[in-house]
Amino acid sequence: MEKIKASMRESATARWIALALISLTMFFAYFFVDVAAPLQSLLERNHGWSPETFGMLGGSEFFLNVFAFFLILSGIILDKMGIRFTIITAGLAMVIGGAIKYYALTEAFAGTGLAAWLDTFWVAVPSSAKLAFFGFAIFGIGVEMAGITVSKTIVKWFKGKELALAMGLEMAVARLGVFAVFRLSPIFAENGGVVNSVFWGVAFLMVGLLLFLMYTFMDARLDKEIGADGTTEPEEAFRVSDLWLILKNPGFLAIASLCVLFYSAIFPFQKFATDMLSSKLDISIKDAAAMFSYFPIGAMIMTPFIGAFLDRKGLGATMMLYGSILLTLSHLIFALVPAEAFTPLIAYATIVVLGLAFSLVPASMWPSIPKIVEERFLGSAFGLTFWIQNIGLLAVPILIGWALTASNPGVADAIAAGDMNIKYDYTVTELIFAGFGVLAMIMSLVLKAVDKKQGYGLDLPNKRS
């Protein structure tokens, strides 16, 4: 006990420095996730990428995580090999995958034998997109592995302390990356096209990898102080068979279901939001991207305050319900308010409401998982949650890209023919997003009922008195 009391995590300065290092890397990771999101129209007009292709790009990030079970494997690796090994592996995968995606969009790739070979099959999709899908899938392994590792890292440093606040601050910094990408990516694209935006995204990932390396020295010192060896947990060792125990847990199933439904109406929407606002308000892509950049700002500001409230007062399960309601309301406004009545003021207000929803649910959900599962397989529980989430994040962008084309017959052909004025109507796609919000509301109620029956204490404060 004396060792634990004297360890670095009892130092507020050390805890917050550790949090800053891993949070800044997630800032760069989130920047790269959406680096092409404000550039949908440029990809369509300059690279021949249809809405379906753009949607598949968004889904490709999660392909290997879902179908090759890399996220579940990532959770097992985290529990078996420890934080340091996993976090460096994640950082390297992000850089390698990002570099492949960058290369796919360069002129150097266009004339290669690989490009010619890729053009021999699946001819509806350009070779640049096929290689970009592959690179983004590798990046996706890294970013999701980083996500679960960062979550377990925060629990390691902040359990019994400012856990929800720390997770809220990490999410806030990461979402600042979303703000930055919607501001900077169109500017980068003005000076070199989409490929220049992706280049800067890769450069940021390399900085993030260096920050992860710096963190590992702190983690090694903490493990030495508390007597851990850095490769195994001091408690009973995790077994692969414990995955079944996690999947049998009704609280885990409820919160994982809420996770996939909620995020399916957030992250895929981010990829189409710029073009949606541009179409509905009849403004430029750059102005639409700047407008949507305020979405993560509300979440960034509110999430730490919500986390602090949850640490001291609780009400986590209730917050998830309120966030799901606001999510649904936002998408219904985007869908049902006619274009002639949809003013910039309404757009900004709706974006703020959506940002508040994006604060309430994640800030409440992620600190709730340690209350539901045992710490010895916490990494695998986070991995399973992310895997289930990734199923939605893989399928929904593809669904939205298909629905956008199907509900706008002839628009893609007109754009391919050079029509610079025609716009997409996003009503159907926004109703799909609203449907996910309704299902998230239902699952929030289910989670509250399960919490009441099982006594997890999701509405109780996180901070021990």
Residue pairs with C-beta under 8 A, 6 or more apart in sequence:
3 225
3 226
3 227
4 10
4 226
6 225
7 222
7 225
7 226
8 14
8 15
8 18
8 218
8 221
8 222
8 225
9 15
9 156
9 157
9 158
9 161
9 222
14 218
14 222
15 157
15 158
15 161
15 166
17 218
18 153
18 157
18 215
18 218
18 219
19 154
19 157
19 158
19 166
19 169
19 170
21 211
21 212
21 214
21 215
21 218
22 87
22 150
22 153
22 154
22 170
22 211
22 212
22 215
23 150
23 169
23 170
23 173
23 174
24 173
24 208
24 211
25 91
25 146
25 208
25 209
25 211
25 212
26 146
26 147
26 150
26 170
26 173
26 174
26 177
26 208
27 173
27 174
27 176
27 177
27 180
27 208
28 177
28 204
28 205
28 207
28 208
29 94
29 142
29 143
29 146
29 174
29 177
29 205
29 208
30 174
30 175
30 177
30 178
30 181
31 177
31 178
31 180
31 181
31 201
31 204
32 94
32 98
32 139
32 143
32 201
32 202
32 204
32 205
33 61
33 143
33 177
33 267
34 178
34 181
34 182
34 185
34 270
34 271
35 181
35 185
35 197
35 198
35 200
35 201
36 43
36 54
36 57
36 185
36 194
36 197
36 198
36 271
37 181
37 182
37 185
37 270
37 271
37 273
37 274
38 181
38 182
38 185
38 186
38 189
38 274
38 285
38 286
38 288
38 289
38 292
39 185
39 186
39 189
39 194
39 197
39 285
40 51
40 54
40 271
40 272
40 274
40 275
41 275
41 278
41 285
42 189
42 193
42 194
42 285
43 49
43 53
43 54
43 194
44 50
44 51
44 54
44 412
44 415
45 415
46 193
46 194
47 105
47 126
47 128
47 129
47 194
48 126
48 416
49 57
49 126
49 128
49 129
50 124
50 401
50 405
50 412
50 416
51 401
51 404
51 405
51 412
51 424
52 398
52 401
52 402
52 405
53 125
53 126
53 129
53 401
54 271
54 401
55 268
55 271
55 397
55 398
55 399
55 400
55 401
55 402
55 404
56 125
56 129
56 133
56 397
56 398
56 401
57 129
57 132
57 133
57 136
57 397
58 267
58 268
58 271
58 393
58 397
58 398
58 401
59 393
59 394
59 395
59 396
59 397
59 398
60 132
60 133
60 134
60 136
60 137
60 140
60 394
61 136
61 137
61 139
61 140
61 143
61 393
61 394
62 137
62 140
62 144
62 390
62 391
62 393
62 394
63 133
63 137
63 140
63 394
64 70
64 137
64 138
64 140
64 141
65 71
65 74
65 140
65 141
65 144
65 386
65 387
65 390
65 394
66 387
66 390
66 391
66 394
69 387
70 141
70 144
70 145
71 144
71 145
71 148
71 383
71 384
71 386
71 387
71 390
72 243
72 380
72 383
72 384
72 387
73 383
74 86
74 90
74 141
74 144
74 145
74 148
74 149
74 383
74 386
75 148
75 379
75 380
75 381
75 382
75 383
75 384
75 386
75 387
76 238
76 240
76 379
76 380
76 383
77 85
77 86
77 89
77 145
78 86
78 145
78 148
78 149
78 152
78 379
78 380
78 382
78 383
79 233
79 238
79 376
79 377
79 378
79 379
79 380
80 231
80 232
80 238
81 231
82 223
82 230
82 231
82 232
83 149
83 152
83 153
83 156
83 219
83 230
84 216
84 219
84 220
84 230
85 231
86 145
86 149
87 146
87 149
87 150
87 153
87 212
87 215
87 216
87 219
88 209
88 212
88 213
88 216
89 142
89 145
90 141
90 142
90 143
90 145
90 146
90 149
90 212
91 142
91 146
91 205
91 208
91 209
91 212
91 213
92 142
92 209
93 138
93 139
93 141
93 142
93 145
94 139
94 142
94 143
94 146
94 205
94 208
94 209
95 142
95 202
95 205
95 206
95 209
96 138
96 139
96 142
97 135
97 136
97 137
97 138
97 139
97 140
97 141
97 142
98 135
98 139
98 198
98 201
98 202
98 205
99 135
99 202
100 131
100 132
100 134
100 135
100 138
101 131
101 132
101 135
101 136
101 139
101 198
101 202
102 135
102 195
102 198
102 199
102 201
102 202
103 109
103 131
103 135
104 128
104 129
104 130
104 131
104 132
104 134
104 135
105 128
105 132
105 194
105 195
105 198
106 195
109 115
109 127
109 128
109 131
110 127
110 128
114 127
114 131
115 127
115 128
115 131
116 127
118 127
118 130
118 131
119 126
119 127
122 130
140 390
144 386
144 390
146 212
147 382
147 386
148 379
148 382
148 383
148 386
149 379
150 170
151 167
151 366
151 369
151 382
152 378
152 379
152 382
153 215
153 219
154 163
154 166
154 167
154 170
155 163
155 370
155 375
155 378
156 222
157 166
157 222
158 165
158 166
158 167
159 370
159 375
160 463
160 464
161 463
162 307
162 308
162 311
162 463
163 311
163 367
163 370
163 462
163 463
164 306
164 307
164 308
164 310
164 311
164 316
164 363
164 364
164 367
164 462
165 304
165 307
165 308
165 311
166 307
167 307
167 363
167 366
167 367
168 303
168 304
168 305
168 306
168 307
168 308
168 363
169 303
169 304
169 307
171 299
171 303
171 362
171 363
171 366
172 299
172 300
172 301
172 303
172 304
173 300
175 296
175 297
175 299
175 300
175 303
175 358
176 296
176 300
177 296
178 270
178 293
178 295
178 296
179 293
179 294
179 295
179 296
179 297
179 300
181 201
182 274
182 289
182 290
182 292
182 293
182 295
183 289
183 290
183 293
184 197
184 200
185 197
185 201
185 289
186 197
186 285
186 286
186 289
186 290
187 286
188 196
188 197
188 199
188 200
189 196
189 197
190 286
192 199
219 230
220 230
222 228
223 229
223 230
226 234
227 234
228 234
233 375
233 376
235 375
235 376
236 376
237 376
238 376
238 377
238 379
238 380
242 376
242 377
242 380
243 377
243 380
243 384
245 377
246 252
246 373
246 377
246 380
246 381
246 384
247 253
247 384
249 372
249 373
250 450
250 453
250 454
251 372
251 447
251 450
251 451
251 454
251 456
251 458
252 369
252 372
252 373
252 381
252 384
252 385
254 443
254 446
254 447
254 450
255 365
255 368
255 369
255 372
255 385
255 447
256 384
256 385
256 388
256 389
257 388
257 443
257 446
258 320
258 324
258 361
258 365
258 440
258 443
258 444
258 447
259 365
259 385
259 388
259 389
260 388
260 389
260 391
260 392
261 392
261 436
261 437
261 439
261 440
261 443
262 323
262 324
262 327
262 361
262 365
262 436
262 437
262 440
263 389
263 392
263 393
264 392
264 393
264 396
264 433
264 436
265 327
265 331
265 433
265 434
265 436
265 437
265 440
266 327
266 354
266 358
267 393
268 393
268 396
268 397
268 400
268 433
269 331
269 433
270 292
270 295
271 397
272 400
272 404
272 426
272 429
273 288
273 292
273 295
274 285
274 288
274 289
274 292
275 285
275 288
275 424
275 426
276 288
276 334
276 424
276 426
276 429
276 430
277 283
277 288
277 291
277 292
277 347
278 284
278 285
278 287
278 288
278 423
279 423
279 424
279 425
279 426
280 334
280 339
280 342
280 347
280 426
281 288
281 291
281 339
281 342
281 344
281 347
282 339
282 423
283 291
291 344
291 347
291 348
291 351
292 351
294 348
294 351
294 352
294 355
295 351
295 354
295 355
295 358
296 355
296 358
297 355
298 351
298 352
298 355
298 356
298 358
298 359
299 355
299 356
299 358
299 359
302 355
302 356
302 359
302 360
303 359
303 362
303 363
306 319
306 359
306 360
306 363
306 364
307 363
307 367
309 315
310 316
310 319
310 363
310 364
310 367
310 461
310 462
311 461
311 462
311 463
312 461
312 463
313 461
314 457
314 459
314 460
314 461
314 462
315 364
315 459
316 364
316 365
316 367
316 368
316 458
316 459
316 462
317 364
317 368
317 444
317 447
317 448
317 451
317 458
317 459
318 448
318 459
319 360
319 361
319 363
319 364
320 360
320 361
320 364
320 365
320 444
320 447
321 441
321 444
321 445
321 448
322 360
323 356
323 357
323 358
323 359
323 360
323 361
323 364
324 357
324 361
324 437
324 440
324 441
324 443
324 444
325 357
325 437
325 441
326 353
326 354
326 356
326 357
326 360
327 354
327 357
327 358
327 361
327 437
327 440
328 434
328 437
328 438
328 440
328 441
329 353
329 437
330 350
330 351
330 353
330 354
330 357
330 437
331 354
331 430
331 431
331 433
331 434
331 437
332 430
332 431
332 434
333 346
333 350
333 353
334 350
334 426
334 430
334 433
335 426
335 427
335 430
335 431
335 433
335 434
336 427
337 346
361 440
367 462
368 456
368 458
369 378
369 381
369 382
369 385
370 378
371 456
371 457
371 458
372 381
372 456
372 458
373 381
392 436
396 436
399 432
400 429
400 432
400 433
403 428
403 429
403 432
404 424
404 426
404 428
404 429
405 411
405 412
406 428
407 425
407 427
407 428
407 429
408 424
408 425
411 422
411 423
411 424
414 422
415 422
447 458
448 458
450 456
451 457
451 458
451 459
